[in-house]
Amino acid sequence: MFTNNKIARAVKFACAVGAASTISFSNLALAQTPDGEVVERISITGSSIKRTDMEGSLPVTTLTQEDIAKSGVTSIPDLIAQIPAMQGFQTPSQSVGGGGGGISTASIRGLGGEYTLVLLNGRRLASADSGGSIDVNSIPLSAIERVDVLTDGASAIYGADAIAGVINFILKSDIQETTVSARYDAPQESGGDNFSLSLTTGYGDVSSDGFNVFLSVSHEDQTQLASREREFAKTGFIPFTHNGDDLMFVASSSNAIPGNARVRFLDPNNQDRNGDGVVNSRDTYSYQFNPFAAANNGCGPNNVPSQAATATVLTDRCVFDFTSTLEIYPESTRDNVILGGLVSLGESAEAYATINYSKFEQIARIAPYPTGTFTIPTTSPLVQTEVLPFLPNGVDFTQTDGSVLNFTGDEILANIFDVAGAWRALPGGNRTNEFSTDSLWTNFGVRGEFGDISYDVSLTHSSVDRDDTILTGYPITSLFIPLVSSGEVNVFAQPSDLTDEERSAISGTIFNGLDTKTETELTVLEAKFSAPVFELPAGEVYLAGGFDYRDMSYKRPTSAANQQAVILFTRPDPEFDLSRETFGAYLEAAVPVTENLEVTGAVRYDEISDIAATSVLWTDPDGDGVNTGATQSGTSGIDMDDVTYKVSLAYRPTDEWLIRASNATGVKAPTMRQIAEPRIPFGVTGNTYDCPFTGSDPLAAFCLAPSSQYDVVRQGNEFLEPEESEQFSVGAVYDDGDFNFSVDYWKLELTNQVLPATEGQIFGNPEQFRELFTTQVNPGTGDQELAMITASVNVGKANIEGIDYTFGFTNELGSASLLTTVSGTYMIESNYLRAGTGTGDVAAVFDTSLGRKGPDDAVVFNNRVRIVNELEHGNFSHSVAINYQSGWTDENFAGGDSSIRLASDLNTFYAGGVQLQVPSYTTVDYVTRFNYNDHLSASFGINNLFDKQPPLALGENGGHQEGFDPRYFDVFGRTAYFSVDYTF
């Protein structure tokens, strides 16, 4: 048996190195020694066993309230970003044009949020989508007691989606005092201020009164940061030097302001050019130019020239710097209320309840609406005065055989097929979406002791309702297209030259109201037990087990405006309702083989039902705007079941050393949407692409002009199978009181991984992915246009390998003490099988984002390190934190890419090719905390003390920002904050 000294040393050891941490301490979870001593049984994150020894074989890092206070963060997403093992999570910046939808996630190992299990008080939360990632915006930072991060697979205990690990947020409870906290953050430069206020209070003491009720209320207000407020973000036209050449990176849009014009005309000698017996738009030649530039010998402000040519299309347009109009960090408000209580049920049991309600609202603004191409009557005064007078005297089209077709200005005028404009609706304001999320999490249960058996039975219900509301900036098709097509608004003029009447007319066509909703629910009934079952010569054998039943649903109703597709270029989203059930049961045992060696094993069985699916598909065969689609109901996918296991060992050769290792398997079912989602509009491609098909291919006729973005639609794949994983880890922990360290090597292999083919792969290999192309009608022109389908497939396998480490040491400096902690993750390997390879005669190709911008447009850093130095003396504590991440290889821009141009001549594309090396990035945070007395304390801190700016990085970055990657770098700059806490 264990003495109190042994327990004390175990607690000290575990806290010092992060080797283990607790889910809960309960005065009910008690064990008694033969001498009558009472010691606590403790439950460890990642294990279901309650025991009297904290020294475990699991690599768990704990962040306490004090750690969080010294971190300088204001929210859970910010806290996650500081943990070295976290990579691949979704950030607030991705809601600015990147499809983030107001969601922030946690992700261990760079696998993505769907592989990291997020728990609240050890219980599950409703997913942000249909069974994948959890939106951590619903978790209030001010109410957190501590955070446990398990960087090891735990599917054998928790079930699916714990492949990469677990992050467990533990809420404060059993509170007897009242604490009021306030904080204000102000960046040195304008924009991005943050204010937060919280109150926690409680009444009753479980140990003496038999009950406790507690309440936590918090509010946070984050203001937006506009691109114009930071030098590194204010423009998408970015000068830089490469290999001694002065270049310009141009992130732009042909939907410009002043607008571009397109004049299509027929060949006077061969009007039925393609010989199909019909004279239509496919027989035309197209000349695209900017009338303002033609009249003024240059493009307007925030525009640069862009030229391109094919055998039938000649462009001499201006392209618009959309970056100048957007924001780089969205504004948000967060309100949380937590109400909980504990009630003693005699000496051996207690009932508990917690209710967490959160409302998170985020407003994201991106560039004003791109109109696409809309026709304007040739006879309109606008065309007669702003377009036709500026046509050139002649244009030449070079054919594929080298011959040149010349058309004179008179020939163009005499054979005009149509005239169109492409504009940026700046007078309608930025496209502005409000993502409003209401989250409710309730947990009720009873736990206690029955003899030596600890038990816990609980019911959890969690729901997330998310509204996407359009505030402004989106034109209504039926009002906007007739207005701009009539020529009543001069789309070829500078914005400053538009009249008040023209501005007012545009404003009158802008939509405001609800667009879409998502509703997810999760109900979990679970029970678990833990007990010492018998004693071996080396110690007691512990056995634990339990079951959980989960009922999940995902609903996506849409607004009437969405169903009627009132917004320009939009299509109705199908409404659908998906649900599934899962059941899991597990056993876990801890066996002391010798006095110094313990082996723990767990096995779990999971059964996952097929998906009950109901959808209402939008069909309008006669084009009258009336939905004739019927409700479709049925099931999708197949029943899935699997058995997973985990074996781990802990060897303690001395009191100072712990050697640990584990081997485990895991399983993850595809999400309901990945399997059963009907075809749904999904925006446009992130990059522009030339036509992927040759002239002889039937799909080539539906391609757009050179280097265009294409519509994207998304759909499920009912043939998906579960992903499976196997992982291994081995590590060592040492602690002699003044110095400690832990080092863990780990390796994870995924098979049957579910991934979509990337747009780059689809457009780069159009024959291989031909089934992922379709056509859709452009609502603005009525033309059929090429579109891309994104759907998930079981692509094969992924290999992820690395080392986690922590070092800590204490120096006594007279009346002060200095504690230094170094924690980091070194990624050795991170790759995944490319979709469409490794099957049949196609050789396996592995892609990677490790140390480079990968095909998934993401980066996995080789090194992430955090060094914290804490100096304490008297009533003061000072903390300096150093955050480091390694450099990486940026996206490759081949020679001739339209994004890279000569700075001296923006019409000339750079022939040399560019691939930047993005340097490593280090920031320093500082905070001083003064504890005036037991009731009052205050902190002053500076984040990013040396005002480190994001380095230059080009290409796709998960949003609309350009020239840097906001997912990986601090966009606020040097930021000072002050906080105060008062307890009574």
N, C-alpha and C positions, 0 to 999 in steps of 0.2 A: 504494500500500500504506500501511498505518498504522504509525506509529512508536510506541514505548512511551509517549511523551508523549501521543500521541493517545489511546491506550488508557487511561492514567491519568485524563485529563480526562473521557473518556466515563464511566468508572466513577464519578468524583466527581459528574458532572452527573446521572447516573441516580439515584444514591443520594440526592442532595440533594432532588430533586423528585418522586421516585417515578415517574419516567417509564418505567422498565423494571426488571425484576428477573429473577433467574436461576432456572431449575429445578435445575441442577446444575453444579458446577465439577469437571472431571475432568482429571487430569494427562495423560490420553490425548488429549483434544480439543485438539490443538496445531496451530498453523500456523507456517510459517517464512517470513520475509521474504527477499528476495534478498541482504540483508546477513548472513543467518544468524541473525537474531534470532528467538527463539521466543516466540510470543504465544498466549494461550488463545483457543479458540473457545468461545463462550458461547451457551447456549440460553435463550430468553426465554419466560416464561409467556404463552401465547396464540399462540406461533409455534413451528414445528418446525425453524426454521433455526438452525444453530449458526454463529456468526460472531465476528469479532474486534472488533465495534463494538457497545457496549451501548446507544447512543442509538437508541431505537426509537420507532415511531409509536403504540405501545399505551399506554393509560392504566392503568398497573399501580402499585398501592401496596404497599409492602413493610413488614411489621412484623417487626422483628428480635427476638432473644432479649431484648435490653436494653429494647426498646419494650414487650414483653409484661411484663417484670418491673416496669416503671414504671406499667403500666396498673392494677395493683391487683386484677386478676381472678384467680379460682381455677380456672376451667374454660373450655373452648372456647365453650360457649354464652354465658358472660359476656363473653368477648372479642368475639364477633360482635356483641353488643348495643352495643358501644362504637364500631363502625365506622359513620361517618355515612351511607354508601351503603346500609347494610343496613336494610331495612324489610320487615315482613311475615313474619318468621321465627317459628317455633313455639318457645314458651318453656316452662320447667318448670311454671309455674303452670297451663298448659292441661291438665296431667295431673290436676288437681284438679277433676274433673267436666266437663272440656271436651273429652274425647275424645283428649287428647294421647298417651295410652298410653305414657308414659315416653320420648317422642321429642322431641328438640330439633333444629332445622334452621337452615340459613343461607338468606338471601333477599336478593337485590339488587334495588333499585328498587321494592320492595313487591309484586312479582309473585307471590311465594310460592316455597317451597323447591324445587318441581319444575322451575323455570326457571333455577336456579342450579346449575352443575356443581361438585361438591365432589370434589377430588382429594387423594390422599395420595401424596407423591413423584411427582406428575404422572400417577398412575394412578387408575383408577376404583375405587369401592367398591360393594359390594352395597347396593341400595336398602333403605330402611326399610319399603317396601311392595312395589309390584310394578313398579317402574321409574320412580319419581318422586323424592321427597325422600330425602336422605341423613341418617341420624341421626348428628350430630356428637358425641354422647356417647361414641362409641367411639374418639375421637381423644384421646390423652393430652397435656395442655398441657405437662407437664414434659419431654416428649421432642421438642418442636418446636424446630427450628433457626430457622425463620422462616415467615411466612405471606405469600403473594402474593395480592392481590385484583385481578383484572382486571375492570374495570367497563365492559366492551364485549362485544358478541356474539362468540362464537367457534365457532359451529356448523360453519363451513367447515374448522376444524382438528379439533375434538373430536367433532363430530356432535351429535345431538339433546341437549336439555336444557342447552345452553350459551347459550341465547338472551339471558338477562340478564347473563351473565358467568361468571367462574370464580373460585373460591377454592381455592388450592393450599396444602396444609399440607406443609411440608418437614421431614422428621425428621432428627435429628442422626445423623451417621455418621462413620466413620473416627475413632473416639474412642480416645485413648491414656491418658486419665486417669480417675480415679474421683471422682465428685461425689455427695455426699449433701446433700439439701435437705429442710428441714422448714418448715412454716408453720401458724400458728393464727390464725383469725379469730373475733372475739367482738363481736357487736353490743352497743351500749350498753344496750339493753333485752333482756329475756330471749328465748331462742329463736334458732335459725338459726346456731349455731356451726358452724365448718368447720375440719377438720384434714386436712393432706395431708403425705405423706412420699414421697420419691422417691430412687432411686439410679440413676446411669448409670456404666457402666464399659466399658473396651475394652482390647484387647491387640493389638499389632502395628501396624506402620506400612507402608502400602502402598508408599510411595516407597522405603523401605529394606529392609523385610522381605518385601515382595511379598504381604502379606495383612493383613487387620484383621478382628477379630470384636468386636462390641459388644453390650451388654445394657443395657436400660433397664427398671426396675421402678418402679411408682408405685401409691400408694393414697390415696384421698380419701374422707373421711367428712363428709357434710353432714347436720346435724340439721334436723328440721322446724320450721316456724314456724306456730303455731296462730293462728287469727283473734283469739282472746281476748287474745293477747299484744301486740296493737297497737290503739291507740285508734281509728284510722281504719277498722279491719276487724272489730271485735268484734261488730257487730250489722248486720242488714239493715233495721232500723227507724231511719232516718236523718233527723234534723230538719235543715231548712234554710230559708232565706228566699228568696223569689222575688217580684219586683215588689211588695215590701212585705208580702207574705203569709207567715205562719208555716206551713210545710208539713211533712209527714212522707213520706219515700219508704219504701214498704213492699215489701220483697222477701220473699215468704212462701209458705207451702204450706198447702193445706187438709188435708193429712195432718198433723194437729196432735197435740200431747200436752199436756194431756188431749185425747182424741179427739173428733171430731165424729160426730154420729149422723144417719142419714138414715131418715126414716119415709115410706114410700110407701103410698098408700091409694087406693081406688077411689071414684068418684062414686056415692053410694048410689042416685041417680036414673037413672044412665046408665052402668052398669059397662062396657059395650062402647063406650067413648067414640069410638073411631075407626071403628066400624062394620065391622070386618073379620070379624066372626063369631067372634072368639076374644078371650077376656079374658086379657090378659097384661100385662107390665110397661109396654107402650106405651100402655096405657089409664090409667095411674096419674097422680096428682098427688104431688109430692114436697116434703116439708118437711125442711130440713136445719138443725140447730142444734147447739150445744155444751152438753151436759148439765151440765158443771162450771160454765160461765158462768151457766146458768139457775139453778143452785142457789146460786151465790156472788155473783151480781150483777156478774159481770165475768170476763173470760178469765184463764187462768192465766199464770204467768211466761213471758216470751218469746213471748207471743201477743198479737194485737190482733183486734178484731172485724171482720167482713166481711159485708156484706149485699148481696144481689142478688135480682132477681125477674124471672120471665117468666110467661107465661100458665099454665104448669103446674109451675114450680119456684120455691120460695121458700126463700132461704137466710138464716140468721142464725148463721153459723158463727164460730169463732175460727180465725185462720190463724197458723202457726208460723214463728218466726224461725230458719230452718235455718242461716243464716250463723253463728249463735253457736256452732255445734257443729263447724265444719270447720276446715281449715288453709289457709293462703295460700301456703305454699311447702313442697313435699314433702321428706321425708328421702331420702337416697340414699347409696350407696357405689359407688366406681368403682375397679376394679383393672385395671392394664394391664401387660403384659409384651411387650417388643419385643426380638427377637433378630435380628441382622443380620451380614452379613459381606461383605468384598470380597476377591477373589483376583486377582492379576495373572496374565494369560495371555500372558506375553512382554512386549515393549515396546509393543505396539499394541492390546492388548485386555485386558479384565478381566471377570470374572464377578461378579455381585452377587446378594444374596438378602436379603430382609427378611420377617420374620414378626411380625405385630402381633396379639396376643390381648387382648381387652377383655371384662370382665364388668361390666355396669352394672346396679345394682338400685335401683329407686325405689319407695318406698311412699307411696301417695297415700290420704288419708282425706277422705271427704266426709260429709255429714249422714247420720244413721241412716236406715234403710230406710223409705220411704213405703209403707204397706200398700195404698194404693188403697182401694177399697170392698169390704168383705166382709160377708156376711150373718150375722146372729145370730138364732137362733130366738126368735120372739116370746115363747115360753113360758119362756125361760131366766130364772133369777133376776136376772141382770145387766140384762136389758131391763126386767124388772118393777120393779126398784128404782132403776135409774140413768137410764132413758130415759122410760118412759111417764108417771111422776109429774110430769115437767117439761114435758110438752106444753102449749102455750098453750090458752086457753079457745076460741080460734077463730083461723082464718087466712083471709086474703083473697087471691085470685088475680085480678089485673087482666087482662082479655082484650084482644086486639088492637083490638076495637071500642070499648074503654073501659068495657065492663060489668065488674062485679065478682062473682066467685063466692065465697061464704063457706061455710066448713065449720067446724062447731063441734067442740070437743074430743071430745064424745061420738061425733060422726059419724066422726071420724078413728079413734078407738079401735074402733069397730064395723066399720070397713071397711079395716083394715090389710092391705096386700098383703105387705109384708116390712119388716124393720128391718135396717139395716146400719151399720157403723162405718167410719171413716177415721182412721187412727192413724199415729203415728211410732214405730217400734220402737226407741226409745232404749235400753231395757235390753239389746238385742242388740248395742250398740256401734256406732261409726261404720262405714259401708261402707269397707272397707279392701282395696285391691288392691296387690299387689306385681308390678311390671313388671320382669322379669328378662331382660336382653339379653346374649347371648353372641355376640361378633363375632370373626371370624377373617379376617385379610387377609394373603395371602402373595403375594410378588412375586419372581420369579426371572428373570434375564436375563443377556445378554452384550452389551457395548458396546465400541466401539473405533474404530480408524481403519484404513482400507484406502486407502493413498495419501492423497488429499485428501478422501476420502469418510468422513464420520462415520456410524456406524450404531448401532442399538440394537434388539435383539430381546428380547421379554420375554413371560412368561406370568404372568398374575395370576389368582388364585382368591380369592374373597371370599364369606363367608357370614354371615348374621345370623339367629340363632334367638331368638325372643322369646316368653316365657311370660307370660300374664296369670293370676296365681294369686290367688284370693280368700282372704284371711286371716280375715276375720270380717265380721259385719254384714249378711249376705245370708240371709234366711229360706228354709228348705226348704218348698216349698208343701205337701207331704203331711203335714208335721208342724206347720207354723205355722198354716195356715188352720183345721184342726180345733181347734187350741188356742184361738185368739182367737175363733173362731165359737162355741165351747162356752160362752163367758162365764166360763171359769175364770180369766182374767186381766182385771182391771178396766181396760179401755182408756180409760175415762172418768175415771180418777183421775189426780192429779198423780204424776209419776215417784217422788217421795219417799215417796208413800203406798203404793206397791206393796210387797207382802210379799216376804221372801226366797224363799218358795216360788214366787211369781209370776215373780220375776226369774230364778230357776233354770230354771223351765219355758221361758221365752223363750230363754235361752241354749242350751237343749237342742235348739232348732229351727234353729240357725244353721249355715250351710254353711262348710266349710273345704276348699280343694283347688283343683286346676288347673281353669281354665275354658277358655281357648283358647290356641292356639299359632300362630305364623307362622314360616315358614322360607323365607328368600330366599337364592338363590345366584347368583353371577355368575362366569363364566370368560371371560377375555379373552386372546386371542393377538394380539399387535401387533408391528409392525416399522416402523421409520422410518429414513430416511437424510437426510443433509444434506451439500452439497458446493458449493464454488465451481466454476462450470462454465466460465466464460470471463470475460475482462476487457474492459470498455469504457473509453473514455477517462476516464470519471468514476470508475471503480473496478470491482471484481469483481461479477459477477452470481452470486447464490446460488440454488440450487435444493434443495428438500426435498420429501419425499413419504413416503407410508406407507400402511398398511392396518391395520384392526383387525376381528377377528371376535369377537362377543360371544354367549354363550349364557346366557340369564337364566331363572330359574324362581322361582315363588312358590307355596308350599303353605300351606294353612290346615287342619291337622287340629284336631279338637276333642276334648275330654275326654268320658268316658262320662257325667259329670254334665251336661255341656252337651247332649249328644244326648238325654238323658232329660228335659231341661228341669226339673231338680229345684228350681231357684230360683224364687221367687215372681215371676210376671208375665213370666218369660223364655220364649223360644221357642228351639227347637234351631237352631243355626247350621248351614248346609250346609257340608260339607267339600268343598274344591275344590283343584285342582292346575293351575296355568297355566304355560306356558313359551313362549318365542319366541327367535328368533335374529336377529341383525343383522350386516350386513357393510358396511364403509365403506372407501373409498380416497380419498386426497387428494393434491394437488400444491400446492406453494407456491413462489413465486419472489420474490426481492428484486432490483430492478433500479435501479442508480444512473443516473438520467437525466442529471443534471448533477453537478458537484462538490457542490452544496448540496441537491439534490433526489433523493429515492429513492422509488420506488413499489414496494409489495409487494402481490402478488395471490395468492389461494388459491381453489381450487375443490375441492369434495368431492361424492362420490356415495355415498348411503346406500340400502341395501335392507333392509327390515324385514319379517320374515315375519308370516303370520297367527299366531293363538294356538292352541296345542294345549291344549285344556281338558278336564278331567275333574272331574265334580262328583257328589256324593251328596246329593240333595235329600231333605229330611225330609217325608214324607207319612204321615198317620195318618187315613185316611178313616173308620175305625170307632171312633176315639177310645179304643182300648185301650192307647195308649202304645207300640205297636210300630211301628217304622219300616218302611213297605212301599215306600219309594222305591228305585228302581234306580239303579245307577251309569250316568251319562251321559257319553259321550266324543265328542269331535269337534273341530272347529276353529271359531274365532269371529273376526270381523273380516275384514279383507282385507289382502293383501300391499300394502306401501307402499314407494315409492321416491321419491327426490327428489335434486335437485342444488342445492347452496348455494354461494355465493361470498362472497369478501370482498376489497375493494380498499382499501388504505390508503396514505397518503403522508406523508413526513417531509421538511420543508423547513427548512434551517438557514441563514438569511441571514448570521448571524455565529456566533462561538463561543458566545455567550451565549444565543442565541434558537433555539427549535425551534417550528415551526408544524406541526401534524399534523391529519389528517382521515382518516375512513374511511367506507365504505359497505358494508353487508353484508346478506345474507339468512340466514335461519335456518329450521329445521324442528324440530318436536317431535311425536313420535308419542304418541297417548293411551296411558296406562299399561294394563297387562294387566287390572287390576281395572276401570278405567273402561270397558273394552270387554266383558269376559267374566265379570265377577262375577255369580253367581246371586243371587237375592233373599235378603237377609240382614237380620235385625233390626238396627236402628241407633238404639236409644234412643228418646228422646221429643223433641218440639220444645223449643227453648230458651226460647220465650215461651209464654204462654197465649193462646188465641184463642176468640172466640165462634164459634158454628156458622157455617161459611161458606156454607151452603145454606139456602134458604127452606123453609117447611113443605111446599110442593108438590113439592119435589125428593125423589126416593126416598132419596138419601143423607142427607137431613136427619134421618131416623128413627134414624140411627146416630151422631148427634152426642152429645157429652157435655154436662154441665151448663155454665152460662155460664163463660167464661174458663177453659178447661181446657187442659192440655198433651195432645198427641196422639202416639200411637205413630208412629215413623218406620221405614221399611224402605228399604234401599239396593239398587240393582241396576245392572248394566252396560248399555251401549248398543252393540250390535255394529255399528251403522252409523256410528260416529264416524270422522272423517277427521283427518289430521294438521293441527296448527296450523302456521302459517307466519308469519314475521316479516321485516320490513325495517327497518334502522336506519342512522342517519347520525350522525356526530359530527365536531366540529371543535374544535380547541383550540390553546393556545399555552403554551410552557414557557420560562421565563427563569431564568438562574442566573449571577450575577457573582461567586460565591464567598461573599459575606456575606449576600446576599439572593437568594431564589428564589421563584418561584411557578409554578403550573400552573392553567389554567382550561380546562375542556372543556364544550362544549354538546353535548347528545345528544338524539336523538329516536328512539323505538321505536314501530312500529306492528305489532300482532298481527292476523292475520286467521284466521278459522275457529277462534277461541278456544274451548277446551273448558271449560265451566263448568256447574255445576248451578243450576237456579233456586233462589233462596233460599226459606226457609219463609215469610218475609213476603210475597214475590211470589206464592207458590202460594196462601196463604190470602187474600191481598188480591185475587187475580184467579182465583177458583175455576172460572169457566166456561172461561177461557183454558187453565188447567192441569188440567182435569177428569181427564185420563188419569193424573195424578199423585196421585189419591186412590183408596184401596181400603178394605176393611174387614178387621178381624181379630177373633178371639175373645179376650175378656178372660178369662185363666185363673182370675181370682179370682171372677168372677160368671157366666161362661159366656155373657155377652152379646156380640153382634157390635157392634164399635165402629169408628168412622171412623179411618183411618190415612193417613199421607202417604208418598208414594214420592219418594225423591231419586235422580235419575239425571242423568248429565252429557249435555250436548248441545253441538254446534258452534254457538255463539250469534252469531258475527260477528266483531267486531273490538274492539281496545283501543288506546288512544293514551297513551303515557307519554313525558314530556318533562321535561328538567331540566338543571341545571348542577352540575358537580363542581368544586371548587376546593381548592387548597392554597397556603398562604403560609408561608414560613420565613425567619427572619433571626437573625443572631448578633450579640451585643453583647459586646465584651471589656471586663470590669470589673476592671482591674488583674490580680490573681492568679486571678480567677474569670471564667468565661464563661457567658453566658445565651443559650440557644437557645429561640426561640419558634416554635411551629408551629401554624398554624390550618388545619384541614381541615373541609370541610362539603359538604353536598348541598342544593341548592335545587330543589324539585320545582315545575315550572311547570304541568304537566298530568298527570292520571292518571284515565282514565275507561274504561269498558267498556260494550259494548252489552248491554242488559238482555235476558235470555232471553225468547223469545216475541215480541220486537219486531223491526222492520226486515225483516219478511217478509210477502209478500202485501199485504193492505190495512192491516196494522198499522204505524203510524209508528215509526221508530227512536227509541228512548229510551236515552240514555247515563246510566249511574249513575257515581257517583264516591265515593271515600272520602278524597279529598284535602282535608285540613284539616277533616274532619268524620267522624263515625261513619257509615259508609256502610251500604247494604243488606246487605253481607256482614259486618256487625258488626265491622269493622276500621277502623283509621285509617292513612292515609298522611300523614306530616307534611310540611308545606311546607318546613320548615327543620330540619336536624339539623347541629349544629356541635360540634366538639371542639377546644379550645385547650389546648396543652400548653406549659408553661414549665419549662425544665430549667436549673438553676444548678449548675455544677460548680466545685469548688475543692478542691485537695488530694486527700485520700482520700474526700471527701464528694460526694454528688450529691443535689440536692433537686428534686422534681418536683411541680408543681401543675397539675392537669388540670381544665378547666371543660367540662362536658357540658351542651349546651343542645338542647332541642327545642321547637318552636313550639306554641302553643295550638291548640285545635280546637273545633268545634261538636259538642255531644253529641247523643245520640239524642233524637228528638222524641216527647214524651208528649202526646197530644191531650187536650183538656179532657174530664174524666170518666173518665180512665184510672184503673183500680183501684189502680195503684201509687203514685199521688200523692193524698194526703189532707190535709185540714185538721188541723193539729197539735192544735187545740182540740177537734176532734170526728172521731175516726178512722173513724166510720161515713160521713162525708161525703167523697165524691170531689171533688177540686179541679176546678172547671169551667174554669179559665183556660188550661190547657195549660202545659207546661214544656219548655223546651229550653235547657240550660245552655251557657255558654261556658266550656270548660275552659281555664285559663290555661297559659301557657308554663311550662316546668319546667327548672330549672337545678340541677345538683349540682356540688360541688367535691371532688376527691380529692387527697390529699396523701401523699407518701412521701419518706422520707430513707433513702439507702443509704450504708453505710460499708464501704469496702474496707480491711480491716485489713492484709492483705498479699495475695500472689498466691494464697493458699490459702483464706482465710477472709473472708467478707463477710456483712453482716447488713442487714436492712431493717426499718423501722418505718413503718407507714402508717395513714391514716385515710380510709376511703371515706365519701362523703357527709358531709363535714366539718361542715357546718352543719345536719345532721339534717333535710334537706328531706323533708317528708311528701307522700305522693301527694295530689293535689287531688281534690275531689269530682267523680265521674263516675258517671252512672246508666246502667242498662240492661245489655245483653248484653256480656260481656267475655272470652269464650273459656273461661270456667270458671264455678264456682259462687260465687266471691267477689262481694261487692256493695258499692256505694258508691265504688269506685275501680277502676282498670283495671290489674291486676298485670302485664299484658304490656308496659306502657310506662313503669312507674315503679318506683323502688327501694322494696321493701317491708321491708327490714331496718333502715333508718335508719342513724344514725352507727355505723360499724363500725371497730374498731381491729384491726390485724393485725401480726404479727411473723414474720419469716422469716429463716432462716440457711442459708448454703451453705458447704460445706467440700469442698475439692478436694485430692486427694493422688495 
